[in-house]
């Protein structure tokens, strides 16, 4: 039986727009620690100057080009269940993109791809409040390339693409944020009801490179094999050349050319 607070549905309660932020994740976390925001608050920046992904990689976000925002909510899921949360969010982003005619795939554990080019990154960070027991405060940061042109993405160190490049049009970011949140929040709520098991079927349908040969992992733990399956908490399972199965909890997935 899941705790009652995990059964409660989350809906975004308020969108705060700021003209500029170093990092919406950091700024929203500071507001949450100060008790100035409630669950479901969204902080979005027109321009983000110090956005980051995993491993402190820089996320380029020129003014008015991308959706760069963070969501605050509370969960008792704990680790390791929480490892699959970005996967739930990425399904929501994928379905939003489908609604505007863009076919993206969800790259484990926290990106979205069109072919071999990245269109979205997700960063989940958690912190516990003093005296809150096993309750985690969670900040979910999303960076979605919307209006960047082909010229804008040239300076990015890895292949990148945007909704504008694919769809041939520009988007009103404020309207699209509301639309996008309408797709993300149901998948967060599904995940809250039972973790990865609830989203597993859909994840396998939309996963980038599932059943294909990849390079996966971190540093010395990187390995090559077929992206075979996912464990109960969303950990990747790779089939190696000798048919043994290896579990990978973190790291990058790359095409094996």
C-alpha positions, 0 to 999 in steps of 0.5 A: 500500500502506497502512502497517502501523500503519494496517491495525491495527484499533482497539478501545476498550481502556478507558473512564475515567469522571469526574464532571466535566471542563472538556473531555474532549478537552483532558483526554485529550490531556494524558494522551496527551502524558504517555504515560498512556493507550494507543490506544483509551482513552475518557474520558467525563464525567458533566458537562462544563463547558467542552465545545466544538465547531468554532470554539470553540462551547460544547457544553452538557452538564448532569450526567447528560444527555448522552454527552460523551466522547473517544477516543484513537487513532493514525494515519498518514493525515495531511492531507488524508485525516484531514479525513474522519475525523469523517464516519466517526465520524458514520456510526457514531453514526447507526447506533447511533441507528438501533439505538434507533429514532431516524432521524438524518442525518449533516451534513457534516462533523461533526454529526448532525441530526434534521430541522433540529435537532442531536442530536450534534456531533463534534470531531477534534483531532490533535497529533504526538508529539516524534520520532514522524515522520508519526504523528498522535495523534488525539482524537475528541470526541463530544457526543450529546444523550441525556436532555435534555428539551424544557425543557433544550434551550430555552436552546441558541442553535440548534435541538437535540433529544435521544434522550429527546425523540424516544424518550420515555424516559431512558437509562443513559449508561454502558450506552449508551456501550458500545453506541455505541462498538460502532458507532463503532469499526468505522467508524473501522477502515474509514476507516483502511483507505482513508480516505473512499473506503471510507466514501463509499457509506454516507456518500452514503446518510445525508448530510443535505441531499445533492442540496438547496439549501444555504448552505455555507462559512466567512465570506466564502467562504460560497456557495449551491448544491446539495450535489452530491457529495464529493471523494476526501478528503470535501471538499464539492462544491457545484453553483452556479447557473451549474452550475459546481462549487465545492469547500468544505473547511470550514464550516457547512452550512445549509438554504436556505429 
